[in-house]
Amino acid sequence: MMNVPFYSLDYVNRTLGDALRESFSDVLDSKWFIRGSRCAAFEEAFAAYCGKKACVGVGNGLDALTLMLKASIQLGRLQPGDEVIVPANTFVATVLAVRAAGLVPVLVEPNPETCVLDASRLTDACSARTRAVLVVHLYGRLSDMPAICEFAKAKGLLVFEDAAQSHGASSSERSGGDPYGSVLQMTNDANAKSAAAAYSFYPTKNLGAMGDGGAVVTDDLELAQVVKSLGNYGSVEKYVNQYVGVNSRLDEIQAAVLLAKLPHLDSWNARRQEIAARYCAEIKNPLVRVTPVPANPKSHVWHVFPVFCDTRDDLQKFLKERGVETLIHYPIPPHLQEAFDGALSRGELRYGPLPIAEELARTELSIPMGPAMTDEQVSYVIEVINSYKA
Ligand SMILES: *Cc1c(COP(=O)(O)O)cnc(C)c1O
């Protein structure tokens, strides 16, 4: 029997150990811990990596989502109470952010194959109060941005991205030139652009800090400025407050860690893509369904590798007994969380029947994935899954 952890940070810590220790001592020696040169350098590097004009570091992914929406309200592009379309199959933070900004989430079913927002359902989801779509590139898979953005443009809706699971996912081939190439979402297609994307650097994300961290990435310098101000008490100039802001900043230690890790993100994602390609080709069990590799393999960075099984809990136990660690993303969909009891009747949330999202929550199991996995571990996971019988 082999032990295969769900995700191992050991490998990253081992390969980058010295660089990370150097980052810590640089910050220590600088005697500057908040809003210093490390944060500014990371913001610049990550904006360049994403092929965008601006990046604003904030405290975490939930804040990145919330501040991106609040800044849009501050600039008059959204009004409190406006509806925002959100995929029903997502981590609860996406929905919490929309509520925290005083907006109304409208939950829409995923495509059962790709598990991300189904663009063909947008028309039915819209009401006269719908003003934006917040897509989630769940599991690391880019949503169908051309279709979603085309729809949004026709309807006059804003598009935002929850990119907390999709660092480095790219719709286009690299153009070369700058150190990171021109990557990410829709940089080459002006008609398929979002207003802004929110990132989380929670330690286990594809690009993770050593604590909490997040960022808003955008081509809109005005929006970036307001996000930055909102995350700093609503102040641009010290002790002068323009907005009712919060305290949400990316600290120097986290920024230094992220700066050390960013140059490795592409190779880590490439390893994830390699593993996913093997899982997709070699998992052959009629009881276990996988999501397909997209036509452009770079558009999926496999933050998690989901499989679907009617007897999910039994499969999880079977794998555990054979040393394979798994997790469920997510056992309870946002609309069934106790936190949202009564939200529908109070008009704080809007949705119709969501059988697909509920089915995914009932059957999803995330199997081991990450740059640390060896070929032997991948083979073992495949072998164990293929030997599963109900
Ligand atoms: C992790 C995550 C978030 C929240 O990020 P935090 O940094 O933990 O606040 C939001 N949305 C999605 C899809 C996530 O996976």
The ligand as an SDF file (V2000), in Angstrom:
LIG
                    3D

 15 15  0  0  0  0  0  0  0  0999 V2000
  -10.6690   29.9210   -1.6770 C   0  0  0  0  0  0  0  0  0  0  0  0
  -11.8050   30.5130   -2.3940 C   0  0  0  0  0  0  0  0  0  0  0  0
  -12.3410   31.7600   -2.0350 C   0  0  0  0  0  0  0  0  0  0  0  0
  -11.9780   32.4850   -0.7800 C   0  0  0  0  0  0  0  0  0  0  0  0
  -10.6450   32.7600   -0.6040 O   0  0  0  0  0  0  0  0  0  0  0  0
  -10.0660   33.0510    0.8800 P   0  0  0  0  0  0  0  0  0  0  0  0
   -8.7020   33.5710    0.6160 O   0  0  0  0  0  0  0  0  0  0  0  0
  -10.0720   31.7610    1.6210 O   0  0  0  0  0  0  0  0  0  0  0  0
  -10.9460   34.0740    1.5000 O   0  0  0  0  0  0  0  0  0  0  0  0
  -13.3300   32.2920   -2.8280 C   0  0  0  0  0  0  0  0  0  0  0  0
  -13.8020   31.6350   -3.9020 N   0  0  0  0  0  0  0  0  0  0  0  0
  -13.3380   30.4210   -4.2650 C   0  0  0  0  0  0  0  0  0  0  0  0
  -13.8950   29.7600   -5.4700 C   0  0  0  0  0  0  0  0  0  0  0  0
  -12.3310   29.8170   -3.5150 C   0  0  0  0  0  0  0  0  0  0  0  0
  -11.8940   28.5970   -3.8520 O   0  0  0  0  0  0  0  0  0  0  0  0
  1  2  1  0
  2  3  1  0
  2 14  2  0
  3  4  1  0
  3 10  2  0
  4  5  1  0
  5  6  1  0
  6  7  2  0
  6  8  1  0
  6  9  1  0
 10 11  1  0
 11 12  2  0
 12 13  1  0
 12 14  1  0
 14 15  1  0
M  END
$$$$
